[in-house]
Amino acid sequence: MPKTLSAADVEDFRSRLCDVAERLFAAHGPDGVTMREMADALAVSSMTPYRYFKDKDAILAAVRTRAFNRFAAAMERARASPGPRSGNAYLDFALANPASYRLMFDVSQPTFANYPDLVKAMDRARRGVPNPAYDAAIARGREWIEGMQSKDGGWAAFDVNNLEYYLNNIPFSDHGALLDPPTEDVTARCVSMLAQLGETAQTSKAVADGIEYLRRTQLAEGSWYGRWGLNYIYGTWSVLSALNAAGVSHQDPMMRKAVDWLVSIQNTDGGWGEDATSYRLDYKGFDGAPTTASQTAWALLGLMAAGEVENPAVLRGVEYLKSTQTEKGLWDEQRYTATGFPRVFYLRYHGYSKFFPLWALARYRNLNSTNSRVVGVGM
């Protein structure tokens, strides 16, 4: 009877394949890295490597990920322990690890964006090497975003500390939206940005306060409000992406509640839909609506951010998008899925039904073609 491999067994063999691939690369360059050579080195059948990596490109991405992470770790150690050689850490790494250096900078992979782990490692490495032109601009942007955080931990679209909600009850108060208060979707975007700059709840008070704001504002059903996209599906996708980027465990109760909610509201055709009536002031729970391509994409992106790429609901959603794609390669969408003023007017952005489904399908493909099921970016 064939042995059932554990997750540890799979990870161990992948690691051994990467070790062999690195040795082959060091000796013969990228052309010397072949599935057959790796199989021979490990004394397994020529098809065995394909059970762990889709193809040679995927293995090169994996070994490049390891190289970038080693490089980043060396730069981080040099910064943490300044000494006479700390300023030469970059050169020292290149001299001590010539194969890793070549993997990082000499291998051309136009499809590198297909591998989230590689993208994340490259970003970590970039942070380890100061670049004054970029770093100054990023620092200014970070300072501005942190300065726009409201005292309740949330962020709004245009202003800070607009918390006097009673003003919305003034007659003729601009559609009941006189203020620009913090919202869950904007807060999620700001947390995502800071997380992609390397911050966590442990290193950044702004991120910690933002996460606590999101924890407080989650509805009992598991969803989050979405001000700028319609509505709870949009907000929940936004927040799940931020929590994942900030390193919140996928097993955290608020993430599990959100996953359960998204799965529970999936339509029978495999997609998701939500009507503008969900903005009513006496909202008591989700009401179903006809499926739309953009809202289906948001739900899929949210579930995948929460580590649910293998959830059957995700596969059903992907199949819905594939089956409803038009001959032009796009999706038709007649319903309004963007928000002008809640309960007043709504918008139909024609791009929503084009790029969001493509985004979700690409994310699904990428997660299934790499050795990680973790989304490595903030959206």
C-alpha positions as CSV (number, residue, x, y, z in Angstrom):
1,M,0.0,0.0,0.0
2,P,1.5,3.4,-1.0
3,K,2.7,5.5,1.9
4,T,0.7,8.6,2.7
5,L,3.0,11.5,2.9
6,S,2.6,14.1,5.7
7,A,3.0,17.8,5.1
8,A,6.5,17.5,6.8
9,D,7.4,14.7,4.3
10,V,6.4,16.8,1.4
11,E,8.3,19.9,2.7
12,D,11.4,17.8,3.4
13,F,11.5,16.4,-0.2
14,R,10.9,19.8,-1.7
15,S,13.9,21.1,0.4
16,R,16.0,18.2,-0.9
17,L,15.1,19.0,-4.5
18,C,16.0,22.6,-3.9
19,D,19.4,21.6,-2.5
20,V,20.1,19.5,-5.6
21,A,18.9,22.3,-7.9
22,E,21.3,24.8,-6.2
23,R,24.2,22.4,-6.6
24,L,23.4,21.8,-10.3
25,F,23.1,25.6,-10.8
26,A,26.4,26.3,-9.1
27,A,28.1,23.7,-11.3
28,H,26.4,24.1,-14.7
29,G,24.3,27.3,-14.6
30,P,20.5,27.4,-15.2
31,D,20.7,25.0,-18.2
32,G,22.1,22.4,-16.0
33,V,19.0,22.4,-13.7
34,T,16.7,19.8,-15.2
35,M,14.1,17.5,-13.7
36,R,15.9,14.4,-14.9
37,E,19.2,15.5,-13.4
38,M,17.5,16.2,-10.1
39,A,15.7,12.8,-10.2
40,D,18.9,11.0,-10.9
41,A,20.7,12.8,-8.0
42,L,18.0,11.7,-5.6
43,A,17.7,8.2,-7.1
44,V,14.0,8.6,-7.8
45,S,11.9,8.3,-11.0
46,S,12.1,11.0,-13.6
47,M,8.5,11.9,-12.9
48,T,8.8,12.3,-9.1
49,P,10.0,16.0,-9.1
50,Y,6.8,16.9,-10.9
51,R,4.8,15.8,-7.9
52,Y,6.4,18.5,-5.9
53,F,7.0,21.3,-8.4
54,K,5.0,22.1,-11.6
55,D,8.1,22.6,-13.7
56,K,11.7,23.8,-13.8
57,D,10.6,27.4,-13.6
58,A,8.9,26.7,-10.3
59,I,12.0,25.1,-8.9
60,L,14.2,28.0,-10.0
61,A,11.7,30.3,-8.3
62,A,11.9,28.2,-5.1
63,V,15.8,28.2,-5.0
64,R,15.8,31.9,-5.8
65,T,13.4,32.5,-2.9
66,R,15.9,30.8,-0.6
67,A,18.8,32.9,-2.0
68,F,16.9,36.2,-1.5
69,N,16.0,35.2,2.0
70,R,19.6,34.3,2.9
71,F,20.7,37.6,1.5
72,A,18.1,39.5,3.4
73,A,19.0,37.7,6.6
74,A,22.7,38.6,6.1
75,M,21.7,42.3,5.6
76,E,19.5,42.3,8.7
77,R,22.2,40.7,10.9
78,A,24.7,43.4,9.7
79,R,22.3,46.2,10.6
80,A,21.5,44.7,14.0
81,S,25.2,44.3,14.9
82,P,27.2,47.2,13.5
83,G,30.9,46.5,13.3
84,P,33.9,47.1,11.1
85,R,32.5,44.9,8.3
86,S,28.8,45.8,8.5
87,G,29.2,48.3,5.7
88,N,30.6,45.6,3.5
89,A,27.9,43.0,4.2
90,Y,26.6,43.1,0.6
91,L,30.0,42.4,-0.8
92,D,30.8,39.8,1.8
93,F,27.6,37.9,1.0
94,A,28.4,38.0,-2.8
95,L,31.9,36.7,-2.3
96,A,30.9,34.0,0.2
97,N,27.8,32.9,-1.8
98,P,28.5,33.3,-5.5
99,A,25.9,30.8,-6.6
100,S,23.2,32.5,-4.5
101,Y,24.2,35.9,-5.8
102,R,23.9,34.6,-9.4
103,L,20.6,33.0,-8.7
104,M,19.3,36.4,-7.4
105,F,20.6,38.6,-10.2
106,D,21.7,36.5,-13.2
107,V,18.5,34.4,-13.7
108,S,15.8,36.0,-15.8
109,Q,12.3,34.9,-14.9
110,P,9.7,37.0,-16.6
111,T,7.1,35.0,-14.7
112,F,8.5,35.8,-11.3
113,A,5.3,37.5,-10.2
114,N,3.6,34.1,-10.4
115,Y,5.4,33.1,-7.3
116,P,4.3,35.0,-4.2
117,D,7.0,33.6,-2.0
118,L,9.7,34.9,-4.4
119,V,8.1,38.3,-4.6
120,K,8.0,38.5,-0.8
121,A,11.6,37.4,-0.5
122,M,12.7,40.0,-3.1
123,D,10.9,42.7,-1.2
124,R,12.5,41.6,2.0
125,A,15.9,41.8,0.3
126,R,15.2,45.2,-1.1
127,R,14.5,46.5,2.4
128,G,17.9,45.2,3.5
129,V,19.8,47.4,1.0
130,P,19.2,51.1,1.5
131,N,18.2,53.0,-1.6
132,P,18.1,56.7,-0.7
133,A,15.9,57.8,-3.6
134,Y,13.2,55.2,-2.9
135,D,13.6,55.1,0.9
136,A,13.0,58.8,1.3
137,A,9.8,58.7,-0.7
138,I,8.6,55.6,1.1
139,A,9.4,57.2,4.5
140,R,7.4,60.3,3.7
141,G,4.4,58.3,2.6
142,R,4.6,56.1,5.7
143,E,4.7,59.2,7.9
144,W,1.7,60.7,6.2
145,I,-0.3,57.5,6.5
146,E,0.5,57.0,10.1
147,G,-0.4,60.7,10.8
148,M,-3.8,60.2,9.2
149,Q,-4.8,57.4,11.7
150,S,-7.7,58.4,13.8
151,K,-7.6,58.1,17.6
152,D,-10.0,55.1,17.4
153,G,-7.3,53.2,15.4
154,G,-9.1,53.4,12.1
155,W,-8.4,55.4,8.9
156,A,-10.8,57.4,6.7
157,A,-10.4,58.3,3.1
158,F,-9.8,62.1,3.3
159,D,-9.5,63.3,6.9
160,V,-8.6,62.4,10.5
161,N,-10.7,62.1,13.7
162,N,-14.0,62.9,12.0
163,L,-15.8,61.0,14.8
164,E,-18.7,63.4,15.6
165,Y,-21.3,61.1,14.1
166,Y,-24.3,63.2,15.3
167,L,-23.5,65.7,12.6
168,N,-24.8,63.3,10.0
169,N,-28.2,63.8,11.5
170,I,-28.4,67.5,10.6
171,P,-31.0,68.1,7.8
172,F,-29.4,68.4,4.4
173,S,-26.1,67.1,5.7
174,D,-24.8,66.0,2.3
175,H,-26.8,62.8,2.0
176,G,-26.3,61.8,5.6
177,A,-22.5,61.7,5.0
178,L,-21.3,65.1,6.2
179,L,-18.3,63.4,7.8
180,D,-15.5,61.3,6.5
181,P,-15.2,58.9,9.5
182,P,-12.8,55.9,9.7
183,T,-14.1,52.8,7.8
184,E,-13.1,49.2,7.8
185,D,-12.1,49.0,4.1
186,V,-9.8,52.1,4.2
187,T,-8.3,50.9,7.5
188,A,-7.5,47.6,5.9
189,R,-5.7,49.2,3.0
190,C,-3.5,51.3,5.4
191,V,-2.7,48.3,7.6
192,S,-1.8,46.3,4.4
193,M,0.5,49.1,3.2
194,L,2.4,49.3,6.5
195,A,2.6,45.5,6.7
196,Q,4.2,45.4,3.3
197,L,6.8,47.8,4.6
198,G,7.6,45.1,7.2
199,E,5.6,46.3,10.1
200,T,3.6,44.0,12.4
201,A,1.5,44.5,15.5
202,Q,4.6,43.9,17.5
203,T,6.7,46.5,15.8
204,S,4.2,49.2,15.0
205,K,1.6,50.9,17.3
206,A,-0.3,52.1,14.2
207,V,-0.6,48.5,12.9
208,A,-1.6,47.2,16.3
209,D,-4.2,49.9,16.8
210,G,-5.5,49.3,13.2
211,I,-5.9,45.5,13.9
212,E,-7.7,46.2,17.1
213,Y,-10.0,48.6,15.3
214,L,-10.8,45.8,12.8
215,R,-11.4,43.3,15.6
216,R,-13.9,45.7,17.2
217,T,-15.8,46.5,14.1
218,Q,-16.3,42.9,12.8
219,L,-20.1,42.2,12.8
220,A,-21.4,39.2,14.8
221,E,-22.0,37.4,11.5
222,G,-18.3,37.6,10.6
223,S,-18.3,40.3,8.0
224,W,-16.9,43.9,7.8
225,Y,-18.5,47.0,6.3
226,G,-17.3,48.3,3.0
227,R,-17.7,52.0,2.4
228,W,-16.2,52.3,-1.1
229,G,-17.2,49.0,-2.6
230,L,-20.5,47.2,-2.2
231,N,-20.5,46.3,0.6
232,Y,-19.9,43.5,3.2
233,I,-18.2,41.3,0.6
234,Y,-15.9,44.1,-0.3
235,G,-15.1,45.1,3.3
236,T,-14.5,41.5,4.3
237,W,-12.1,40.9,1.4
238,S,-10.2,44.1,2.3
239,V,-9.9,43.2,5.9
240,L,-8.9,39.5,5.4
241,S,-6.1,40.7,3.0
242,A,-4.8,43.2,5.6
243,L,-4.9,40.7,8.5
244,N,-3.0,38.1,6.4
245,A,-0.4,40.7,5.4
246,A,0.1,41.8,9.0
247,G,0.8,38.2,10.1
248,V,-2.5,37.5,12.0
249,S,-2.9,33.8,12.2
250,H,-5.4,32.2,9.8
251,Q,-6.7,30.4,12.8
252,D,-7.6,33.6,14.6
253,P,-11.3,33.5,15.5
254,M,-12.1,36.7,13.6
255,M,-10.6,35.2,10.4
256,R,-12.4,31.9,10.9
257,K,-15.7,33.7,11.4
258,A,-15.1,35.7,8.2
259,V,-14.3,32.6,6.2
260,D,-17.4,30.9,7.5
261,W,-19.5,33.9,6.6
262,L,-18.2,34.1,3.0
263,V,-18.7,30.4,2.5
264,S,-22.3,30.6,3.9
265,I,-23.4,33.3,1.5
266,Q,-22.1,31.7,-1.7
267,N,-24.8,31.4,-4.4
268,T,-25.8,28.1,-5.8
269,D,-24.1,28.9,-9.1
270,G,-20.8,29.2,-7.4
271,G,-20.5,32.9,-7.4
272,W,-21.3,35.7,-4.9
273,G,-23.6,38.7,-5.1
274,E,-24.8,41.5,-2.8
275,D,-27.4,44.2,-3.3
276,A,-27.2,47.9,-2.2
277,T,-30.0,47.2,0.2
278,S,-27.4,45.9,2.5
279,Y,-26.6,49.5,3.4
280,R,-29.9,49.9,5.1
281,L,-29.8,51.5,8.5
282,D,-31.6,48.5,10.1
283,Y,-29.2,45.9,8.7
284,K,-29.8,42.6,10.5
285,G,-28.0,40.1,8.3
286,F,-27.1,39.3,4.8
287,D,-29.7,39.0,2.1
288,G,-28.7,37.1,-1.1
289,A,-28.5,38.8,-4.5
290,P,-27.7,37.7,-8.1
291,T,-24.1,36.8,-8.7
292,T,-21.7,39.4,-10.1
293,A,-18.2,38.8,-11.4
294,S,-16.6,41.5,-9.3
295,Q,-18.2,40.5,-6.0
296,T,-17.3,36.8,-6.8
297,A,-13.7,37.9,-7.3
298,W,-13.7,39.8,-4.0
299,A,-15.0,36.8,-2.1
300,L,-12.4,34.6,-3.7
301,L,-9.5,37.0,-2.9
302,G,-10.7,37.2,0.7
303,L,-10.9,33.4,1.1
304,M,-7.5,32.9,-0.5
305,A,-6.0,35.6,1.8
306,A,-7.3,33.6,4.7
307,G,-5.5,30.5,3.5
308,E,-8.5,28.8,1.9
309,V,-7.2,28.2,-1.6
310,E,-8.1,24.5,-1.3
311,N,-11.6,25.2,0.1
312,P,-14.3,23.7,-2.2
313,A,-16.1,27.0,-2.2
314,V,-13.0,28.6,-3.9
315,L,-13.0,26.0,-6.6
316,R,-16.7,26.6,-7.2
317,G,-16.1,30.3,-7.5
318,V,-13.2,29.9,-9.9
319,E,-15.3,27.6,-12.0
320,Y,-18.1,30.2,-12.1
321,L,-15.7,32.8,-13.4
322,K,-14.3,30.5,-16.0
323,S,-17.7,29.5,-17.2
324,T,-19.0,33.0,-17.5
325,Q,-16.1,34.6,-19.3
326,T,-17.2,36.0,-22.6
327,E,-15.6,35.3,-26.0
328,K,-13.7,38.6,-25.6
329,G,-12.1,37.3,-22.5
330,L,-14.0,39.6,-20.2
331,W,-17.1,39.4,-18.0
332,D,-20.5,41.1,-18.3
333,E,-21.8,42.9,-15.3
334,Q,-25.0,45.0,-15.2
335,R,-25.4,45.5,-11.5
336,Y,-23.9,48.3,-9.5
337,T,-21.1,47.2,-7.2
338,A,-19.3,50.5,-6.3
339,T,-20.6,53.0,-3.8
340,G,-21.1,56.8,-4.1
341,F,-23.2,57.6,-1.1
342,P,-24.8,54.7,0.8
343,R,-28.6,54.6,0.4
344,V,-28.3,57.5,-2.1
345,F,-26.5,56.5,-5.3
346,Y,-24.2,53.8,-6.6
347,L,-21.7,53.4,-9.4
348,R,-20.8,50.8,-12.0
349,Y,-17.1,51.0,-12.8
350,H,-16.7,49.1,-16.1
351,G,-13.2,48.1,-15.1
352,Y,-14.4,46.2,-12.0
353,S,-15.8,43.3,-14.0
354,K,-12.6,43.1,-16.1
355,F,-9.7,43.3,-13.7
356,F,-11.1,41.8,-10.4
357,P,-12.0,38.4,-11.9
358,L,-8.7,38.3,-13.7
359,W,-6.9,39.1,-10.5
360,A,-8.7,36.4,-8.6
361,L,-8.1,33.7,-11.3
362,A,-4.4,34.7,-11.4
363,R,-4.1,34.5,-7.6
364,Y,-5.7,31.0,-7.7
365,R,-3.3,29.8,-10.4
366,N,-0.3,31.3,-8.7
367,L,-1.1,29.8,-5.3
368,N,-1.5,26.4,-6.9
369,S,1.7,26.5,-8.9
370,T,4.0,27.3,-5.9
371,N,5.1,25.4,-2.9
372,S,3.2,27.8,-0.6
373,R,-0.5,28.5,-0.2
374,V,0.1,31.8,1.6
375,V,-0.7,35.1,-0.2
376,G,2.4,37.2,0.1
377,V,1.0,40.6,-0.7
378,G,-1.4,43.0,1.0
379,M,-4.3,42.8,-1.4
